[in-house]
């Protein structure tokens, strides 16, 4: 029965990891995708504007 005790932690971790990956894949896209993309685009635009103003000395 020692082999059962030795295999239990890796099996539990494999199941938990698989559940995590499935959750991540399922949460991609969907109704919030456009809102998330818009937030990222706004952050990128703001950082580009800030870097350009620093380059021009403003």
Steps between C-alpha positions, in 0.01 A plus 500: 500500500802729509471551126152652547637751749788579264275555199225702669675843510602497129153388395335772709736764356434377144124525551532848653727618218260366238210679669702824505580475129137423413386803701753727329403378153127538571544855631669617179272692269133521581297812574777676694762463225420832331507684832834342595648577158385862523661538843831360373489723191440805721797413721725450198391830347559681829848353539589587139381857552704532819815364334458736203459801726815407689689462173393848388580654837146607579 
